[in-house]
Amino acid sequence: MKKLIGFVAILGIVFSLAANVSYTDTAEESHPRPLVVDEI
């Protein structure tokens, strides 16, 4: 039973990390950095 709880906990951590990464990527795409705009 402890193994199942640990497995679910690891899945939850991995899922939260993946969600954070995808959220930050979309935020950067919707709001480009000013330096990139100045270079263009």
CHARMM internal coordinates of N, CA and C (Angstrom, degrees):
IC EDIT
DIST 1 N 1 CA 1.4706
DIST 1 CA 1 C 1.5261
ANGL 1 N 1 CA 1 C 110.48
DIST 1 C 2 N 1.3262
ANGL 1 CA 1 C 2 N 116.86
DIHE 1 N 1 CA 1 C 2 N -37.41
DIST 2 N 2 CA 1.4664
ANGL 1 C 2 N 2 CA 119.55
DIHE 1 CA 1 C 2 N 2 CA 179.82
DIST 2 CA 2 C 1.5234
ANGL 2 N 2 CA 2 C 110.75
DIHE 1 C 2 N 2 CA 2 C -65.27
DIST 2 C 3 N 1.3302
ANGL 2 CA 2 C 3 N 116.65
DIHE 2 N 2 CA 2 C 3 N -35.23
DIST 3 N 3 CA 1.4687
ANGL 2 C 3 N 3 CA 119.13
DIHE 2 CA 2 C 3 N 3 CA 179.73
DIST 3 CA 3 C 1.5219
ANGL 3 N 3 CA 3 C 110.46
DIHE 2 C 3 N 3 CA 3 C -63.69
DIST 3 C 4 N 1.3239
ANGL 3 CA 3 C 4 N 117.02
DIHE 3 N 3 CA 3 C 4 N -39.73
DIST 4 N 4 CA 1.4651
ANGL 3 C 4 N 4 CA 120.76
DIHE 3 CA 3 C 4 N 4 CA -179.60
DIST 4 CA 4 C 1.5264
ANGL 4 N 4 CA 4 C 110.46
DIHE 3 C 4 N 4 CA 4 C -64.35
DIST 4 C 5 N 1.3294
ANGL 4 CA 4 C 5 N 116.66
DIHE 4 N 4 CA 4 C 5 N -42.77
DIST 5 N 5 CA 1.4740
ANGL 4 C 5 N 5 CA 120.18
DIHE 4 CA 4 C 5 N 5 CA 179.79
DIST 5 CA 5 C 1.5250
ANGL 5 N 5 CA 5 C 109.99
DIHE 4 C 5 N 5 CA 5 C -63.95
DIST 5 C 6 N 1.3306
ANGL 5 CA 5 C 6 N 117.02
DIHE 5 N 5 CA 5 C 6 N -42.14
DIST 6 N 6 CA 1.4656
ANGL 5 C 6 N 6 CA 120.45
DIHE 5 CA 5 C 6 N 6 CA 179.27
DIST 6 CA 6 C 1.5168
ANGL 6 N 6 CA 6 C 111.05
DIHE 5 C 6 N 6 CA 6 C -64.25
DIST 6 C 7 N 1.3305
ANGL 6 CA 6 C 7 N 116.54
DIHE 6 N 6 CA 6 C 7 N -39.82
DIST 7 N 7 CA 1.4715
ANGL 6 C 7 N 7 CA 120.45
DIHE 6 CA 6 C 7 N 7 CA 179.92
DIST 7 CA 7 C 1.5235
ANGL 7 N 7 CA 7 C 110.58
DIHE 6 C 7 N 7 CA 7 C -64.01
DIST 7 C 8 N 1.3256
ANGL 7 CA 7 C 8 N 116.83
DIHE 7 N 7 CA 7 C 8 N -43.97
DIST 8 N 8 CA 1.4704
ANGL 7 C 8 N 8 CA 120.80
DIHE 7 CA 7 C 8 N 8 CA 179.24
DIST 8 CA 8 C 1.5268
ANGL 8 N 8 CA 8 C 110.03
DIHE 7 C 8 N 8 CA 8 C -64.74
DIST 8 C 9 N 1.3332
ANGL 8 CA 8 C 9 N 117.29
DIHE 8 N 8 CA 8 C 9 N -38.03
DIST 9 N 9 CA 1.4649
ANGL 8 C 9 N 9 CA 120.60
DIHE 8 CA 8 C 9 N 9 CA 179.88
DIST 9 CA 9 C 1.5225
ANGL 9 N 9 CA 9 C 110.15
DIHE 8 C 9 N 9 CA 9 C -64.33
DIST 9 C 10 N 1.3405
ANGL 9 CA 9 C 10 N 116.87
DIHE 9 N 9 CA 9 C 10 N -42.39
DIST 10 N 10 CA 1.4674
ANGL 9 C 10 N 10 CA 120.46
DIHE 9 CA 9 C 10 N 10 CA 179.44
DIST 10 CA 10 C 1.5288
ANGL 10 N 10 CA 10 C 109.81
DIHE 9 C 10 N 10 CA 10 C -64.11
DIST 10 C 11 N 1.3295
ANGL 10 CA 10 C 11 N 116.82
DIHE 10 N 10 CA 10 C 11 N -41.80
DIST 11 N 11 CA 1.4650
ANGL 10 C 11 N 11 CA 119.78
DIHE 10 CA 10 C 11 N 11 CA 178.96
DIST 11 CA 11 C 1.5299
ANGL 11 N 11 CA 11 C 110.35
DIHE 10 C 11 N 11 CA 11 C -61.47
DIST 11 C 12 N 1.3203
ANGL 11 CA 11 C 12 N 116.96
DIHE 11 N 11 CA 11 C 12 N -40.34
DIST 12 N 12 CA 1.4635
ANGL 11 C 12 N 12 CA 120.54
DIHE 11 CA 11 C 12 N 12 CA 179.78
DIST 12 CA 12 C 1.5191
ANGL 12 N 12 CA 12 C 111.36
DIHE 11 C 12 N 12 CA 12 C -63.77
DIST 12 C 13 N 1.3392
ANGL 12 CA 12 C 13 N 116.49
DIHE 12 N 12 CA 12 C 13 N -41.86
DIST 13 N 13 CA 1.4708
ANGL 12 C 13 N 13 CA 120.05
DIHE 12 CA 12 C 13 N 13 CA 179.66
DIST 13 CA 13 C 1.5230
ANGL 13 N 13 CA 13 C 110.08
DIHE 12 C 13 N 13 CA 13 C -65.21
DIST 13 C 14 N 1.3298
ANGL 13 CA 13 C 14 N 116.93
DIHE 13 N 13 CA 13 C 14 N -45.89
DIST 14 N 14 CA 1.4712
ANGL 13 C 14 N 14 CA 120.35
DIHE 13 CA 13 C 14 N 14 CA -179.16
DIST 14 CA 14 C 1.5279
ANGL 14 N 14 CA 14 C 110.24
DIHE 13 C 14 N 14 CA 14 C -62.49
DIST 14 C 15 N 1.3265
ANGL 14 CA 14 C 15 N 116.59
DIHE 14 N 14 CA 14 C 15 N -41.76
DIST 15 N 15 CA 1.4684
ANGL 14 C 15 N 15 CA 120.05
DIHE 14 CA 14 C 15 N 15 CA -179.01
DIST 15 CA 15 C 1.5254
ANGL 15 N 15 CA 15 C 110.97
DIHE 14 C 15 N 15 CA 15 C -64.62
DIST 15 C 16 N 1.3427
ANGL 15 CA 15 C 16 N 116.87
DIHE 15 N 15 CA 15 C 16 N -40.94
DIST 16 N 16 CA 1.4690
ANGL 15 C 16 N 16 CA 120.04
DIHE 15 CA 15 C 16 N 16 CA 179.87
DIST 16 CA 16 C 1.5188
ANGL 16 N 16 CA 16 C 110.42
DIHE 15 C 16 N 16 CA 16 C -66.39
DIST 16 C 17 N 1.3337
ANGL 16 CA 16 C 17 N 117.29
DIHE 16 N 16 CA 16 C 17 N -39.51
DIST 17 N 17 CA 1.4687
ANGL 16 C 17 N 17 CA 120.41
DIHE 16 CA 16 C 17 N 17 CA 178.71
DIST 17 CA 17 C 1.5217
ANGL 17 N 17 CA 17 C 109.90
DIHE 16 C 17 N 17 CA 17 C -64.66
DIST 17 C 18 N 1.3198
ANGL 17 CA 17 C 18 N 117.65
DIHE 17 N 17 CA 17 C 18 N -43.24
DIST 18 N 18 CA 1.4660
ANGL 17 C 18 N 18 CA 120.97
DIHE 17 CA 17 C 18 N 18 CA -179.94
DIST 18 CA 18 C 1.5314
ANGL 18 N 18 CA 18 C 109.98
DIHE 17 C 18 N 18 CA 18 C -63.90
DIST 18 C 19 N 1.3224
ANGL 18 CA 18 C 19 N 117.31
DIHE 18 N 18 CA 18 C 19 N -39.22
DIST 19 N 19 CA 1.4645
ANGL 18 C 19 N 19 CA 120.50
DIHE 18 CA 18 C 19 N 19 CA 179.49
DIST 19 CA 19 C 1.5261
ANGL 19 N 19 CA 19 C 110.34
DIHE 18 C 19 N 19 CA 19 C -65.44
DIST 19 C 20 N 1.3384
ANGL 19 CA 19 C 20 N 117.18
DIHE 19 N 19 CA 19 C 20 N -40.25
DIST 20 N 20 CA 1.4647
ANGL 19 C 20 N 20 CA 120.26
DIHE 19 CA 19 C 20 N 20 CA 179.48
DIST 20 CA 20 C 1.5192
ANGL 20 N 20 CA 20 C 110.54
DIHE 19 C 20 N 20 CA 20 C -64.75
DIST 20 C 21 N 1.3293
ANGL 20 CA 20 C 21 N 117.41
DIHE 20 N 20 CA 20 C 21 N -41.81
DIST 21 N 21 CA 1.4696
ANGL 20 C 21 N 21 CA 120.46
DIHE 20 CA 20 C 21 N 21 CA -178.98
DIST 21 CA 21 C 1.5217
ANGL 21 N 21 CA 21 C 110.35
DIHE 20 C 21 N 21 CA 21 C -64.31
DIST 21 C 22 N 1.3307
ANGL 21 CA 21 C 22 N 117.53
DIHE 21 N 21 CA 21 C 22 N -45.69
DIST 22 N 22 CA 1.4652
ANGL 21 C 22 N 22 CA 120.42
DIHE 21 CA 21 C 22 N 22 CA -178.73
DIST 22 CA 22 C 1.5266
ANGL 22 N 22 CA 22 C 110.11
DIHE 21 C 22 N 22 CA 22 C -65.81
DIST 22 C 23 N 1.3232
ANGL 22 CA 22 C 23 N 117.77
DIHE 22 N 22 CA 22 C 23 N -35.70
DIST 23 N 23 CA 1.4701
ANGL 22 C 23 N 23 CA 120.53
DIHE 22 CA 22 C 23 N 23 CA -179.97
DIST 23 CA 23 C 1.5308
ANGL 23 N 23 CA 23 C 110.44
DIHE 22 C 23 N 23 CA 23 C -67.34
DIST 23 C 24 N 1.3313
ANGL 23 CA 23 C 24 N 117.79
DIHE 23 N 23 CA 23 C 24 N -42.60
DIST 24 N 24 CA 1.4708
ANGL 23 C 24 N 24 CA 120.41
DIHE 23 CA 23 C 24 N 24 CA -179.75
DIST 24 CA 24 C 1.5266
ANGL 24 N 24 CA 24 C 109.86
DIHE 23 C 24 N 24 CA 24 C -67.24
DIST 24 C 25 N 1.3310
ANGL 24 CA 24 C 25 N 118.06
DIHE 24 N 24 CA 24 C 25 N -36.77
DIST 25 N 25 CA 1.4673
ANGL 24 C 25 N 25 CA 120.57
DIHE 24 CA 24 C 25 N 25 CA 179.68
DIST 25 CA 25 C 1.5294
ANGL 25 N 25 CA 25 C 110.24
DIHE 24 C 25 N 25 CA 25 C -63.85
DIST 25 C 26 N 1.3157
ANGL 25 CA 25 C 26 N 118.20
DIHE 25 N 25 CA 25 C 26 N -44.72
DIST 26 N 26 CA 1.4616
ANGL 25 C 26 N 26 CA 120.96
DIHE 25 CA 25 C 26 N 26 CA -179.09
DIST 26 CA 26 C 1.5281
ANGL 26 N 26 CA 26 C 109.78
DIHE 25 C 26 N 26 CA 26 C -67.73
DIST 26 C 27 N 1.3213
ANGL 26 CA 26 C 27 N 117.89
DIHE 26 N 26 CA 26 C 27 N -34.64
DIST 27 N 27 CA 1.4662
ANGL 26 C 27 N 27 CA 120.53
DIHE 26 CA 26 C 27 N 27 CA 179.77
DIST 27 CA 27 C 1.5253
ANGL 27 N 27 CA 27 C 109.90
DIHE 26 C 27 N 27 CA 27 C -65.81
DIST 27 C 28 N 1.3268
ANGL 27 CA 27 C 28 N 117.14
DIHE 27 N 27 CA 27 C 28 N -41.21
DIST 28 N 28 CA 1.4644
ANGL 27 C 28 N 28 CA 119.94
DIHE 27 CA 27 C 28 N 28 CA 179.77
DIST 28 CA 28 C 1.5242
ANGL 28 N 28 CA 28 C 110.70
DIHE 27 C 28 N 28 CA 28 C -67.60
DIST 28 C 29 N 1.3234
ANGL 28 CA 28 C 29 N 117.03
DIHE 28 N 28 CA 28 C 29 N -35.27
DIST 29 N 29 CA 1.4651
ANGL 28 C 29 N 29 CA 119.76
DIHE 28 CA 28 C 29 N 29 CA -179.59
DIST 29 CA 29 C 1.5293
ANGL 29 N 29 CA 29 C 110.66
DIHE 28 C 29 N 29 CA 29 C -69.95
DIST 29 C 30 N 1.3162
ANGL 29 CA 29 C 30 N 117.84
DIHE 29 N 29 CA 29 C 30 N -39.57
DIST 30 N 30 CA 1.4643
ANGL 29 C 30 N 30 CA 120.67
DIHE 29 CA 29 C 30 N 30 CA -178.45
DIST 30 CA 30 C 1.5279
ANGL 30 N 30 CA 30 C 110.70
DIHE 29 C 30 N 30 CA 30 C -73.28
DIST 30 C 31 N 1.3333
ANGL 30 CA 30 C 31 N 117.31
DIHE 30 N 30 CA 30 C 31 N -28.42
DIST 31 N 31 CA 1.4673
ANGL 30 C 31 N 31 CA 121.28
DIHE 30 CA 30 C 31 N 31 CA 179.16
DIST 31 CA 31 C 1.5238
ANGL 31 N 31 CA 31 C 109.31
DIHE 30 C 31 N 31 CA 31 C -122.79
DIST 31 C 32 N 1.3324
ANGL 31 CA 31 C 32 N 118.51
DIHE 31 N 31 CA 31 C 32 N 87.28
DIST 32 N 32 CA 1.4644
ANGL 31 C 32 N 32 CA 121.26
DIHE 31 CA 31 C 32 N 32 CA -178.51
DIST 32 CA 32 C 1.5212
ANGL 32 N 32 CA 32 C 111.31
DIHE 31 C 32 N 32 CA 32 C -64.05
DIST 32 C 33 N 1.3151
ANGL 32 CA 32 C 33 N 115.46
DIHE 32 N 32 CA 32 C 33 N 155.31
DIST 33 N 33 CA 1.4669
ANGL 32 C 33 N 33 CA 120.10
DIHE 32 CA 32 C 33 N 33 CA -178.80
DIST 33 CA 33 C 1.5299
ANGL 33 N 33 CA 33 C 110.22
DIHE 32 C 33 N 33 CA 33 C -74.38
DIST 33 C 34 N 1.3257
ANGL 33 CA 33 C 34 N 118.60
DIHE 33 N 33 CA 33 C 34 N 140.38
DIST 34 N 34 CA 1.4717
ANGL 33 C 34 N 34 CA 121.86
DIHE 33 CA 33 C 34 N 34 CA -179.66
DIST 34 CA 34 C 1.5287
ANGL 34 N 34 CA 34 C 112.11
DIHE 33 C 34 N 34 CA 34 C -59.11
DIST 34 C 35 N 1.3378
ANGL 34 CA 34 C 35 N 117.51
DIHE 34 N 34 CA 34 C 35 N -34.74
DIST 35 N 35 CA 1.4659
ANGL 34 C 35 N 35 CA 120.16
DIHE 34 CA 34 C 35 N 35 CA -178.45
DIST 35 CA 35 C 1.5235
ANGL 35 N 35 CA 35 C 110.40
DIHE 34 C 35 N 35 CA 35 C -60.97
DIST 35 C 36 N 1.3303
ANGL 35 CA 35 C 36 N 116.79
DIHE 35 N 35 CA 35 C 36 N -40.14
DIST 36 N 36 CA 1.4666
ANGL 35 C 36 N 36 CA 119.87
DIHE 35 CA 35 C 36 N 36 CA -179.56
DIST 36 CA 36 C 1.5230
ANGL 36 N 36 CA 36 C 109.78
DIHE 35 C 36 N 36 CA 36 C -65.07
DIST 36 C 37 N 1.3164
ANGL 36 CA 36 C 37 N 117.70
DIHE 36 N 36 CA 36 C 37 N -40.38
DIST 37 N 37 CA 1.4680
ANGL 36 C 37 N 37 CA 121.33
DIHE 36 CA 36 C 37 N 37 CA -179.85
DIST 37 CA 37 C 1.5246
ANGL 37 N 37 CA 37 C 109.89
DIHE 36 C 37 N 37 CA 37 C -66.06
DIST 37 C 38 N 1.3333
ANGL 37 CA 37 C 38 N 117.47
DIHE 37 N 37 CA 37 C 38 N -39.70
DIST 38 N 38 CA 1.4694
ANGL 37 C 38 N 38 CA 120.57
DIHE 37 CA 37 C 38 N 38 CA -179.47
DIST 38 CA 38 C 1.5237
ANGL 38 N 38 CA 38 C 110.81
DIHE 37 C 38 N 38 CA 38 C -65.35
DIST 38 C 39 N 1.3408
ANGL 38 CA 38 C 39 N 116.89
DIHE 38 N 38 CA 38 C 39 N -38.46
DIST 39 N 39 CA 1.4654
ANGL 38 C 39 N 39 CA 120.03
DIHE 38 CA 38 C 39 N 39 CA -179.52
DIST 39 CA 39 C 1.5266
ANGL 39 N 39 CA 39 C 110.66
DIHE 38 C 39 N 39 CA 39 C -64.80
DIST 39 C 40 N 1.3230
ANGL 39 CA 39 C 40 N 116.54
DIHE 39 N 39 CA 39 C 40 N -36.29
DIST 40 N 40 CA 1.4661
ANGL 39 C 40 N 40 CA 119.35
DIHE 39 CA 39 C 40 N 40 CA 179.90
DIST 40 CA 40 C 1.5246
ANGL 40 N 40 CA 40 C 108.95
DIHE 39 C 40 N 40 CA 40 C -71.71
END
COOR INIT
IC SEED 1 N 1 CA 1 C
IC BUILD
